[in-house]
Amino acid sequence: MTLELKPGRPAWWLRAAIAAIGAAVVGILALQGLGFGLMIVFAVLAAVAVALPSSPGMTVFIGATALATAFLDGSSVGVAAVLLIPLLHLGHVLAGIAGVIPIGARLHLSAFRRPLRRYLLVQVSVLALVAVAVLLPAGRIDPIVEVAGLLAAAGIGLLALPRR
């Protein structure tokens, strides 16, 4: 039995999506108060991630964005910081896929079901942790709450272990 496949989408749209994500991240960092010189550095890192998706360019871009967000003025769990989480994760996933697919290839959208499912699972987990961080009171915390937090973190770690 054979299955007829319709022509897929061109693979260059993955790189276009990575470029759009890079531009959005640079824009968010600019709104947070990043200087012009560093914005050029971030734009170059985004361009490297687009041109060479199989290189560590996207990983360096993610790390530099995390450092910049940590050292910029403002809340550590502000709206801009929370927006960066799904954007950078999506950029990382798309760069991973674009790194193994030739630019002239054609892609079927059905091939993205499993990566999309994993992406959404990770985002739901991370944003739930962000919600917990936002809801926790600032200042001194009771020891029972700290113990409960440690047990919850250990439970999440156990869920992340591979199953046999």
matplotlib code that plots the C-alpha trace (Angstrom):
import matplotlib.pyplot as plt

x = [0.0, 1.4, 0.4, 0.1, 1.8, 0.9, 3.8, 5.0, 6.1, 9.6, 12.1, 13.3, 10.3, 11.9, 14.8, 12.3, 10.6, 13.9, 14.6, 11.2, 11.8, 15.2, 13.8, 11.0, 13.6, 15.8, 12.7, 11.7, 15.2, 15.1, 11.9, 13.5, 16.3, 19.1, 21.7, 22.1, 25.6, 24.3, 21.2, 23.6, 25.4, 22.1, 21.1, 24.3, 23.8, 20.2, 21.6, 24.1, 21.3, 19.4, 22.3, 23.8, 21.0, 23.1, 25.7, 25.6, 24.4, 20.9, 22.2, 24.6, 21.6, 19.5, 22.3, 23.1, 19.4, 19.1, 22.1, 20.9, 17.4, 19.0, 21.1, 18.5, 16.5, 13.0, 11.2, 12.9, 9.5, 8.1, 5.9, 8.9, 10.9, 7.9, 7.4, 11.0, 10.6, 8.3, 9.9, 13.4, 12.3, 10.5, 13.6, 15.7, 13.3, 13.0, 16.8, 17.2, 14.9, 16.3, 19.8, 19.2, 17.0, 18.5, 17.3, 15.9, 13.8, 10.1, 8.3, 4.9, 3.3, 2.3, 6.0, 5.7, 3.1, 5.5, 7.8, 4.8, 3.4, 6.7, 7.0, 3.5, 4.2, 7.4, 5.7, 2.8, 5.3, 7.5, 4.7, 3.2, 6.4, 6.4, 2.9, 4.1, 7.1, 4.7, 2.3, 5.0, 5.3, 8.4, 10.5, 10.9, 9.1, 7.9, 10.1, 7.1, 6.6, 10.3, 10.2, 7.0, 8.7, 11.8, 9.6, 7.6, 10.9, 12.1, 8.8, 9.1, 12.7, 11.5, 8.8, 11.5, 13.6, 13.4, 11.1, 12.0]
y = [0.0, 3.4, 6.8, 9.8, 12.8, 16.3, 18.7, 20.0, 23.5, 24.7, 24.3, 27.9, 29.0, 27.4, 29.9, 32.7, 31.8, 31.7, 35.2, 36.5, 35.0, 36.6, 40.0, 39.7, 38.8, 41.8, 44.0, 42.8, 43.4, 46.9, 47.6, 46.4, 49.0, 47.2, 49.5, 50.0, 48.4, 45.2, 45.2, 45.0, 42.1, 40.3, 40.9, 39.3, 36.3, 36.0, 36.2, 33.4, 31.3, 31.8, 31.2, 28.3, 26.6, 23.5, 25.7, 26.6, 30.1, 29.7, 28.3, 31.3, 33.6, 32.0, 32.2, 35.9, 36.8, 35.1, 37.1, 40.3, 39.8, 39.0, 42.2, 44.6, 46.7, 45.5, 42.5, 39.2, 37.6, 40.5, 40.2, 40.6, 37.8, 35.5, 36.3, 35.4, 31.8, 30.4, 32.5, 31.3, 27.7, 27.8, 29.2, 26.4, 23.7, 25.2, 25.6, 22.0, 20.9, 23.3, 22.1, 18.6, 19.5, 20.8, 24.3, 23.1, 20.3, 20.2, 19.6, 18.2, 19.9, 16.5, 16.0, 18.6, 16.9, 15.2, 18.2, 20.5, 18.1, 18.1, 21.9, 22.5, 20.0, 21.8, 25.2, 24.2, 22.9, 25.9, 28.4, 26.6, 27.0, 30.7, 31.0, 29.4, 31.8, 34.8, 33.6, 33.0, 35.8, 37.9, 37.9, 35.2, 31.9, 29.4, 26.3, 24.0, 25.9, 25.5, 21.8, 21.5, 23.3, 21.1, 18.0, 19.4, 20.1, 16.6, 15.2, 17.2, 15.9, 12.3, 12.9, 14.1, 10.9, 8.6, 5.6, 2.1]
z = [0.0, -0.9, 0.5, -1.8, -0.3, -1.5, -2.1, 1.3, 2.3, 1.4, 4.2, 4.1, 6.1, 9.1, 8.8, 8.2, 11.4, 13.3, 11.9, 13.0, 16.5, 16.6, 15.6, 18.3, 21.0, 20.0, 20.1, 23.5, 24.8, 23.3, 25.1, 28.3, 27.9, 26.1, 24.6, 20.9, 20.8, 22.4, 20.2, 17.2, 18.9, 19.5, 15.9, 14.7, 17.0, 15.5, 12.0, 12.8, 14.1, 10.9, 8.5, 10.4, 12.4, 13.2, 14.8, 18.5, 17.4, 18.8, 22.1, 22.5, 21.6, 24.3, 26.9, 26.0, 26.2, 29.6, 30.9, 29.4, 31.0, 34.4, 34.4, 32.9, 35.3, 36.0, 37.5, 37.0, 36.4, 34.3, 31.2, 28.9, 30.7, 30.5, 26.8, 26.1, 27.4, 24.7, 22.0, 22.7, 23.2, 19.8, 18.2, 19.6, 18.4, 14.9, 14.7, 15.7, 12.9, 10.3, 11.2, 9.9, 6.9, 3.7, 2.8, -0.5, 1.0, 1.3, 4.6, 5.4, 8.4, 9.8, 10.5, 13.2, 15.3, 17.8, 18.2, 18.7, 21.3, 23.2, 22.9, 24.3, 27.2, 28.1, 27.9, 30.1, 32.7, 32.6, 32.7, 35.6, 37.5, 36.5, 38.0, 41.2, 41.3, 40.8, 43.5, 46.1, 48.6, 48.7, 51.8, 54.4, 53.8, 56.3, 56.5, 55.7, 52.4, 51.5, 52.2, 50.1, 47.3, 47.4, 47.4, 44.4, 42.5, 43.2, 42.0, 38.7, 38.4, 38.8, 36.1, 33.7, 34.1, 31.1, 31.5, 30.4]

ax = plt.figure().add_subplot(projection="3d")
ax.plot(x, y, z, "-o")
ax.set_aspect("equal")
plt.show()
